[in-house]
C-alpha cells in the first residue's frame, strides 16, 4: 500500500511539472490585440471625397501607423505632403489636415490611437482662411 501512495505522489508531481509550463504560458502570455475597423476618407481641396474605405487595425495602433499602412503617403519634415498621389499645395497654403470623429487633430499623428468605428477624414484645407476647422 505504501508503494502505491509513493508511486501516486510521483505521478502527481510529474503531471504538475508537465502541466505547469503550459499553464504559465497561457496565463502570462501577452494578450492578443483585438482587430478593429474604421472608415477613412480622403477629401481633396474642392471638398470632394476621392477615396473611402474600411481600414482594419490592431488595438493600440496610432493614426500615423494605420494611415501609412492603408495609403500611399509621402512625407517631408514630419508632415504628410501627399496621400495616394494627391499633393498639398504649399504655395496656396493648402495642406493635409486630419479629423477623427469630426474633431481636428492637433496632436502628433503618433500620439493619437484609434478606436473601433472611428470616422477618419484626411482633407486638404486652406490654412490661411481658417477653413481648417470645417
Secondary structure as the mmCIF struct_conf table of DSSP 4:
data_model
#
loop_
_struct_conf.conf_type_id
_struct_conf.id
_struct_conf.beg_label_comp_id
_struct_conf.beg_label_asym_id
_struct_conf.beg_label_seq_id
_struct_conf.end_label_comp_id
_struct_conf.end_label_asym_id
_struct_conf.end_label_seq_id
HELX_RH_AL_P HELX_RH_AL_P1 UNK A 2 UNK A 28
BEND BEND1 UNK A 29 UNK A 29
HELX_LH_PP_P HELX_LH_PP_P1 UNK A 30 UNK A 34
STRN STRN1 UNK A 35 UNK A 43
TURN_TY1_P TURN_TY1_P1 UNK A 45 UNK A 46
BEND BEND2 UNK A 47 UNK A 47
STRN STRN2 UNK A 49 UNK A 58
TURN_TY1_P TURN_TY1_P2 UNK A 59 UNK A 60
STRN STRN3 UNK A 62 UNK A 62
HELX_RH_AL_P HELX_RH_AL_P2 UNK A 63 UNK A 70
BEND BEND3 UNK A 71 UNK A 71
STRN STRN4 UNK A 73 UNK A 76
TURN_TY1_P TURN_TY1_P3 UNK A 77 UNK A 78
STRN STRN5 UNK A 79 UNK A 83
TURN_TY1_P TURN_TY1_P4 UNK A 84 UNK A 85
STRN STRN6 UNK A 86 UNK A 87
STRN STRN7 UNK A 89 UNK A 89
HELX_RH_3T_P HELX_RH_3T_P1 UNK A 90 UNK A 92
TURN_TY1_P TURN_TY1_P5 UNK A 93 UNK A 93
STRN STRN8 UNK A 94 UNK A 100
TURN_TY1_P TURN_TY1_P6 UNK A 101 UNK A 102
STRN STRN9 UNK A 103 UNK A 104
HELX_LH_PP_P HELX_LH_PP_P2 UNK A 105 UNK A 105
BEND BEND4 UNK A 107 UNK A 107
HELX_RH_3T_P HELX_RH_3T_P2 UNK A 109 UNK A 111
STRN STRN10 UNK A 113 UNK A 113
TURN_TY1_P TURN_TY1_P7 UNK A 116 UNK A 117
STRN STRN11 UNK A 119 UNK A 126
TURN_TY1_P TURN_TY1_P8 UNK A 127 UNK A 130
HELX_RH_3T_P HELX_RH_3T_P3 UNK A 131 UNK A 133
#
